[in-house]
Amino acid sequence: MTRASSNSTLRTFVVLWLALALGVVLLADVASAHKRIYETTLQFKVKEASPGVNQYEGRVVSERTRCERGRAIHIDAFDTRIASADSLANGDWAVTGDSAHPPKGTTLIAFTKGKFLKRSRKHRHKCASDFAEKKAP
């Protein structure tokens, strides 16, 4: 083996090793950036607490407990907000809607908007939004 072929082999080995190292670094950078959306389910019940007063209650359920607590829940009828509540640490929420009592059979919509848990240029962890419909008693 000549000295020229030995240098050529060594040079090829170093170039391949550097290319592999660069590829690993670039792949790790791309792999670290991701989006994650945690599914959310909004449970919604309506019952008449007393004549003309409805009790709205339910639960926010998610695989991620941070998606359950502190969620703002809004209840609308005829595109008008009739009640709002925040979910507790376990996801439960309840509110009495004593103003703007909707007529019997009106479709009520409870919804919660998405909530960001982590938000940066490379990371987006978000709790999904959800809604549920019920008829007024």
N, C-alpha and C positions, 0 to 999 in steps of 0.2 A: 504494500500500500504506500502510495507516494504521499508526500507532505501536502500537495495541492488537493488531492482527493480527501484527505483527512480534514483539512480546513473547510472544504466544501460541505462535508458531512456534518461537521460541528456547526457551521453557519446555518445549515438547513434545520438542524435540531433546535438551535436557539430561536430561529424565526418561528418554527411550529409551536414551540413552547410559549413564546410571547403571544402568538395569535390565540392559542388556547386560553391563556390567562386573561387576555382582553375579552374574549368571548364569555368567559365565566363572569367577569365583572359586569359586562353589559347585560347579561341574562339576569343576574341578581338584581340589578337596578330596575329592570322591567318587571320582574316578578314581584318586587316589593310594592309596586303601585297597583292598587286594585280598588274596585267598588264593591260594596257589600250592602244589600238591602235586606233587612229583617222583616219578614211578613208580620202583619198585625191584623188581628180580628177584633172588631168592635161588637160587643153584645149589647142589646138594647131591649128594655122592657118598659111598658107604659101601663100604669094603673091609676084609677081614680082614687085619690087620697080622701077627698070629700067633694060634695057637689060643687062643680065648677073649678076644681083644683086637681091637676094631674101630678103624679109622682113619676119622674123619669129616672131610671137607674140602669146600671149595666156594669160591664167590665171590659177592660182592654186586655187582650191576651196576645202574647208574643213569645217566641223562643228566647228572646233576650229580655231580662227583667227591667233593664234600663228603658226599654220601649214601652213598658206598662205604666210606670210611675210618672206623674207630672204632665200627663197629656191633656190638652184642652179639648173638651168635647162640646160641640155646639148642636143644638136642636133647632131645626127650622120647620116652618109650615108656611106654605104659600110664599116662599122666598123671603120670609120674615123670621128673624131670630126670636125664638120664644124662651130659650133658656141656655145657659152655659154652665159647665162644671169642669173641675180638674180632677184627674184620677189620683187616687191615693197610692201609697207605695206598693200595695198588692194588686193594683189595677182597677179596683172597685171605684165607682163613681155614682153619685145620686144628686138630684136637684128637684125641687118643687117648682113647677111653673105656674105660679098663681096669676100672672098677668097674661093677657092675650090668649085666653083659653080657646083652643081650636075646636070647631064644631065636630060632633061625633062622625067618625068615618074619614076624617081628614088624614091624608098621608103625612106622617111626620118623618123627618130625616135627621138622624144623628150622624155626625161625622167628626173625624179627627184628622188633622193635617199631618204630613210627614214631619219627622223630627230628626235632625242631624245629631249623631253621637260623636262623630269625628269628621272633620272637614279640613282638608288641606289640598295642596296641589296634587299629591300622589295618593291620598286616602280619602275615601268617601264612605262612611258607614252611616246608614240612614234607616230609620224605622219607617215602614211604609204607611201611607194613609189608608183609611178605610171608612165605610159608611154602612148604615143599616136603616131599614125602613120599617115602620109600624103604622097601624091605623089608630087614630085617637079613639078612646073608649067613649 
